[in-house]
C-alpha cells in the first residue's frame, strides 16, 4: 500500500487519465516506472513511444528541418522527432477518451514522496491552469501566481522546459493540435510558446518529481554525446529568438494579468535539472 502521503488522489482519479510514454525496447526504464506507479497506487496506460531512429524517414516528412535547426541552435536528432510524435500520439488518444484532463509521463521520472499530494493539489485548482508541470529541465524567472497547500504555482518569463510529468486539459490539446505540424522545434520548446497558442502554462513548486536518465538518454545519448551544435556565429538567429521570446512571454503574461503586481521569486529563479531528491 502507498504511504500516507502517497495515497492516490481521492475522487480525482476518475477525472484524469494517465499515460506513460515508454519505448517498448527500453524494458528497464518501463519496469522502473511501473514499479513506481504501482507504489503510488495510480492507474495508467502505456503508450508505446515512437522510435525516432527506426521511423526517421517517415517522421522527416513532418519536420521543417531548416526551421528546427535555426530555432533550436542544434542539429535535429531522430529522438527529438520521436518524442514530438509520441506526445502528439498520446494527445490524440486522450481526445478519444472521456477524460477532461491527462497526466502525461515520460519514462525517466523519479517521483518524490509528495507526488500524489502535488497531483491532488493541482487538480483542486484545475480551473486556474491549462498546463501544469511537476518537474523541469529549466525554469527561469518564475512569477508566483498563487499558493496551493505548500506549493507555489508559478508562471515563467524565462525558458520553462521539460516534458517528463505534466497535466494538460482537453481544451488546451484541442487548441494546440491544429498548429502543431510541421515540427519546428523540440516539443517542450513548442509548449513554451504559450504566447502563440494562448494558454496558461504553470509549474507547481517545490517540484514533486525530477527527470533522471542515469546518464544515458535515449534521445541525446550518453552525456549528450549525440548533440551537435554549430559555431556560435551560426547560432546567432537562435540567440536572437531566445532573447525575443523573453519579451513575448512577459508581454503575454502582462496582457493576461499574470505579470502585473507580481514579484519574481529570485531564489527560485535558478535553472535546475533537479529541485531536490526524495
N, C-alpha and C positions, 0 to 999 in steps of 0.2 A: 504494500500500500504506500502511496505517496506520503511524505512527511506532512505535518500540519500546515506548514507554509507553502506546500506544493500541491494542495488539493486542486483538482481541475475546476475551472470557473463554474460555479454553481448557477444553473439556469441558463447561463450564456452559451454553454457548449452547443446548444441546438441552434444558436443564432449565427454561427460562422462555421465554415468548412476549413479543414486544414489539409494542405497539400505539401508533401515533401518531394522536392526535386532531387533526383538521385540517378546517376549513371548506373545502368544495370551491371556494368563491369566493375564498378567501384564497390565491391561487396563489403569490404571492411568499413568504409565510410557509412554505407547504408545500415549495416548491423549496429554500428555505434549510435547512429541516430535513432534507430528503432528501440534500442535499449533505453535511451534517454526518454523518448516519448512514452514508452510503456511505464517507466518510473513516474513520469508526470501525470499519468492517467489520462492522456489526451488521445482522442480518436482521430485518425488521419488516413489519408490515402496517398499512395506513392504515384508520382508522375515520373516515368522513365525519361530522364533528361535526353535532349537532342545531342547526339555526338557530333560535335563540330568537325572533327577530323574525318570521320567516315562519310559525312554528308557535306563536305566543304563545297564541292562543285554546285550542288543544289542550292545551298544557302547563299552563295555568292550572287545568285540571281536576284536576291532581295536586299543587296547591300550596295550603297554608293561608297565604294572603297576610297575614292579620292576625298570625298567629304569626311569620311570617317577618320582618315589619317590626318587631315587638316584639323578637325575638331579635337581629336584626342592627342595629337602630337606624338603618335607612335604607330607602328605598323599594326595592321589588322591581323588578329590571331583567330584560327578556327574555333578555339574555345570561347572566344568572345561572341562569335556568331551563334554558337550552341547555347550559351546562357541566354542570349536575347530571345532566340526562338523558343527555348524551354519555358521561360516566364510567360511569353505570349500564349503558348500552348496551355499552360495552367489557367491563364485568364479566360481562355475560351471554354475550358471545362467548367470553370467557376460560373460563367454566364449560363451554361447549360444546366446548372444545378438550381436548387431552390433557395440557396443561401443569399443573404444580403451583404455578407462580409466574408472575406477569405483571409486566413493566416497562411502566408507562403513562406516556406523554409527551404534553404539550401542545405546540402549535406555536410557542411563544416561548422555547424553551430554547436557551441558549448553553452548549455543553459545554466544560469545561476540559480541559487536556492529560492529566489523570489520570482521566478519567471511566471508561474501561474498567477501570482498576485498582481504582477505587472499587466498580464493579459486581461485579468478581470477588471483592473483599474482602467485600462484603455477602453474596454468595451462599455464601461459605465459612463464614459464621456464621449461616446462614439458620434454624437451629433456635432462635435466640435473639431473633427478632423476628417480628412478624406483618405490620407495615407499616414500611417504612424509606424515608426521603426523602433525595434528593440535592441539594435546594436548598429555599429557603423564601421566604416573604414576611416572616413574623415567626417568631422562635424565642426565646422568653423563658424565663429561669430554667432553663437546661439542668442536668441531673443526669447526670453521666457514669456509664454502666453498666459499660463495659469498653472496652479498646482493641483495635483490629484493624489490623495493619500500622501506617501512620502516622496512622490516624484514631481519633477519639473517637466512640463510639457513645452517644448521649445520649437520655434521656427529657426531657420538658419539663413543668415545673409551670405555666408561663405559656402563652399562646397559641402554637400551632405551626401555621402556616397556609401554604398554597400547594400546588397540585396538579401543578406542572409536570413533576416527574420522581419517581416513586416505584415501589417494588416492593411487591406485595401477594400474599399466599398465597391459594390456593383456599379453604382452611378459613375464612379471615377474610371473604372475599366471601360465602360461604355463611352466615356468622353475621350479616353486616350487612344483606343484601338483604331479608329478611323484614320489617324495620323501617324501611326507607329512605323509604317513602311514607306520607303526603304530604310534600312538601318543606317544611321549616320554617326553613331557614337555608341559607347557601351551602355547597357540598359540603365545602370544607376545614374549615369550622366543624363540620359534621356528623362528619367523620372525627376531629376533635379531641375528640369526646365518646367517647373510648376507654373512659372510666369507665362509660358506659352500654352500649356494645357489647361491652366486656370483651375487649380485645386489646392487645397491646404495640405502641405506635406510637413509633418511634425515628427519629433523624436521624444521618446519617454526616457528621461534621465533621472537618476543614475541608470545606466544600461543594465538590463536583466539577462543579457547573454553577450557572447562575443564570438566572432568567427576565428577558427583556428584550423589551418590546413596542415599543421605539423611540418611545415617547411616544404611541402611538395604540393603545389597547386595543379589540378587537372586542367587549368586554363593557361597559367603563365609558367608552369614548370617549377623545378626545384630552385628555390631562392630567386624567382623571377628570371630564370635563365633564358626563357623564350621571348622576353620583352626586348624589343629593339627600337631605339629612339634615334632619329636623325640628329645631325648637328644642330645646336641651339639656334643658329641663324635660320635654318629651315623650319624651325618650330615657332617663329615669330607670329604667324597667324593664330596659332594655338594660344600663345600667351595673350594676344590681344583679345581673343574671345573670352578667355578666363577672366581677364580684368573687366571686360564689359558685362559679364554675367553677374558680377557683384552688384553693379548698378541696377541691372534688370530685376534681380531678386529683391533688392532693397525697395525699388520703386513699386513692385507688385505688393509687397508686404505693407508698404505705406498706404497705397490706394485701398487696400482691404482692411485697414485699421489694425494691422498686426505689428506695426513698427512704431507708430507714434506713441509717445508716453511710455515706452518700454525701455528698460535698461539692459545693456549687454551684460551677461554674466561672464565676465572676463576670466574668472577662474576656470570655467568650463569650456573656454574657447580654444584650448589646446587640441591640436589634431591628435586623435587617438586611434589605435588599432584595437586596443582593449581598454575598457574603462576600469575593470577590476576583475579579479579572479574569484571564483567561489571559495 
